Amino acid sequence: MKISDILQHTKRSVSFEFFPPKTPEGEDSLFRTIKDLEFIKPTFVSVTYGAGGSTRERTIRIVKKIHTETKLTVMAHQTCIGHTKNEIVDILKEYRNIGVQNVLALRGDIPEGQKESFVFPPDGCRYANELVSLIRENFGDWFSIGVAAYPEGHPESPDLDTDIFYFKKKVDAGAEFAITQMFFDNRYFYNFVEKVQKVGIDIPIIPGIMPVTNFKQIKKFADMCGATIPKELIEKIQPVADRPEEVEKIGIEYAVKQCEDLLKHGVKGLHFYTLNKSKATIQIYNQIKDLI
């Protein structure tokens, strides 16, 4: 089922993001996590795609397995910077052939250590809006296409207005909904939504939530994507930084308050970056479910 159709008929969406594990043990653990989370009846789940196409086969396998072995609606992340257009079309044909109808169209990250030397394929897409256009040109309305949104602006963008200009290009090319990069201060999200509405963007924008369960790890992610970690959260975590259970407790409490505020402001849904684990997500959901 198409996510765009589901969003039209759902008051609020709850969804989860997973990444393709590197080992059979990791894959077994992922599907235990999926089983743990199924009781929530998520609107959809998504599977990420590694930098430069590095997880191509693993992503395709996990997407197929979720689609064929569970009742969940699955969305495949698809990046473009490491592929020719023909390669992208071939990947998406695989999904179409088994009935997967949802894709998150992304430019993708340049692989670590290749920022200066990376060469884009001559017959490829350099930007996500080009990827959205490619999907529409080759598959019509078969796929429901989502894209990324950056409440604080893309780290490579000079300012938020410039980033919104390029975000609109993705929407004009045929994107039907967006999922934001993680953020920890809701004011950035509200400001972003207000600005995109002023330029005529009215697709559903789903906030991405990353519970802080490992401060060092989250700080690394935040540095990569340009997300601001509020001073109040840092001050709460620093004194207990060497006590993982305390860090997790504080992180979950903060995420609950963040989600409560978003829901009270009428967001269309919440997309949880699970890091292939269920504990934090379940604890947060159980505390906010009456608002959903």
N, C-alpha and C positions, 0 to 999 in steps of 0.2 A: 504493500500500500504506500502511496505517496505521502511524504511528510507534509507537503504543502496542503494536501486535502485534509489530513488529520488535524492540522493546526486550525483550519477553518471551522472545524466542528468540535474542537476541544477548548474548554474554558482555560485550562492551564496545562502546559506540557511539563513532564519530568523526563529527563533523558540522561544517558550515561555515555562517557567516552572511554574506550579501551585502546591499548596499544598491542601490536602483534608480538608475542613473546619470542625469545631467541631459542628456547629449548623446549623439548617435549614436556618436561616438568613444569615449566612456566605456562605452557598451554593448558595443561591439566588444572593448574591453579587458577588460570583465567576462567575456565568454564565452571569451576566451583564458585568463583565470585559471581559469575552470571547467574548461576542457579540460586545463590543467596539473594540476589537482587530481583529475581523474577516476581516475587510477591508484590512488589511495588507496581507492577504492570506499567513499565516505562512506555512513554509514547514512542520512543525509538532509542536505539543505541548506535554508536558510531565506532569505527575502527580507523586508527591513524595510519599515515603513510610516511615512511622515514625520509630524512633529508636526501635530496637527489635521487629519489626512487629506491633507496637502499633496502626497503622492506617489501618490495613489489610482490614477490611470491608469497611471503608470509601474510601480508595484508589480504591478498586475494583468497588465500586458503581460509583465514579466520572469518572473513565476510561470508564466504560460501557455507562454512560450517554453522555459523549462527543462523543463516537464512534457511538452511535445510534441516537442522537438528533442533531448533527452538521455535517458539511461536513469536519471537520478537521481530519487530520491523528494524532492519539494519541499514545503516548508511555507510558507504565506503568513502573515505577521504581519498581524493585524487589530486596529486600535485603535478605540475607540468615542467618545471625547469630542467629535469634530467631526462626528458623524453622527447622524441619526435612526435609530430601529430599522429602519424600512423600507429605508433606504439600506444599512444593514449586511446585512440579509437579501438584498437585491438583489446586492450584491457577492459574498456567499457562494454565491448561486445560480449565478453565473458560474463559480465554481470547481467547484461540484458538477457542472455541466453538462459540463465537460471531464474530470472524473474526479479532480480534486485532492481528497484526503481528509484533509489536515492543516492545522491553523490554530493559530497562537500568539495567544491572546486577551489583549489588553493594554488598559489604560485609555488609555495614550498620554500624551505630553508636551504640555503647553500650549505653543502657539507662542511663540517668543522675543519678549519685549516685550509680551506680552499677559497676564502673570500676574494683574494686578489687574482687567483689563477683560474677560477671556474670559467668554463666556456659553455655558453648556452648552445644547444643543438641548433644548427642553421635552419632546419625545418621543424621548429617547435613553437611553443608559446612562451613569451617572456613574462607575461602578467596574467593574473587570474581572470580579468575580464575577457582576455583572448581565449582562455580555456572555456569559460562559460559559453562564448560564441561558438567555439568548436563543437561543444557538446550539443548545442541547439541545432547547429547546421547538420550534424550527422545523425542525431537521434530524435529530432523534433521534440515532442512533449513526453517522450517515454520516461525521462528522468525528471524527478523533482530536484532542483539544484539549490543547494545552500552555499553560502560563502562566509568568510570570516569578517568580523568587525572589530575595530580596535578603539575602545572608549578613550584611551589616552593617546591615540594615534599610533600608527605603525612605527617601529623604531627607526626605519629608514626614511620616514617622511619628515620633511622640515617642520611641519606644524599640522595641527588637527584639521584645519580647513582644507589643506592640500590633500590630506588623507581621505576626507569625506568626498572630495572631488573624484578621487579614484574609486571610492566605495560606490558612488553613484554610477560609475561606468559599469561596474559589475551588475548592478541592479538593472540598468538599461539594457544590458546584454542578455538578461533573462533569468537572473537569480531571483528566487521566490521567498527566501528567508535567510537570516543570518544568525550566526552564533558568535558571541564575543570572545575575545581573548580573556583570560582571567584578569580580574581586578579585585581590589580589596576595599576601595572607597566608592560607595555607591554614587557619590556626587559626580564622578567621572561618567558613569553610565547615564545618569539623568541628563547631564549636559550634552552628551553625545546624541542621545535620542532627540532632544530638542533641536539640535543643530541639523540633523539629517531630515527631520520633518520639515524644516524651513526650506530645504532644497527639493522637496517633493518626494522624498523616499517614505513609503508607507508599508514596506514589507515587515513581517514579524521579526523582531530582533530579540533573541534569547540570550540572557546573560550567562556567561560561563563561570562556574564556581569551583575554586580550588581550595579545599580545606587544608589548613596548615597542619600537617602531621609530622613533618621533618623540616625544621626551619632552614637548615643548610641547603637542602634540595629545593625548597620553594624559593629561597632567595636566588638561587642559580637560575631557575625558570623565570623569575620576575626580572632579573637583570637582562636575560635574553630577549624578552618580549616588551620590555619597557614599562612594566607594571609597578606602580608605587605601593610599597608596603607601609601602611600608616605608622606614624611614630608611636601611637598608643599601643598598637599590637606588638611592635618591636620591644617596647619597654616592659610589656607583660611577659614576653617570652625569654628575653635575655637572662634574667635571674635563674631560670630553670632550664636553660639551653642544654645542659648535660643530663637532663632527666626526660627521656622520650615520652613517657606516659603523661607527664605534666604538660609538655609542649602540645601533645595531641589533644589533651583536654581543653587547653586554652584555644587551640585552633578550631576545635569543633564548636565551642561556645561562641566564638567570633563569627563563624560561618552561619550558625543558627540565627544570630542577630542580623547579619547581612541579608540572609534569605527572607527573614520576616519583614524587613524593611522593603525589600524589592517586591514581595507579594502584596504588601499593603499599598504599594504604588502601582499595582495593576499590571505587572509584567506578564508576558504571554506564557512564560515558562522558566524553568531552571535547567541548565545543562551542567552536570557534575563531571569534573575531571577526576576519575576514580583512581588513576595510577594502578589499575587492575586489582584493587582491593575493595572490600565491601563494608568494613567495619564503620569507618567514619561516615560514609554516605548513608548507611542505615540509621546511625544515631541521629544525624541531622534530619533525615526524612521523618523519623518518628516524632521529632519535636516540632515540625512545621506542617505535618500532613493535614491538620484541621484548617489550615489557611489555603490549601490547594483546592 
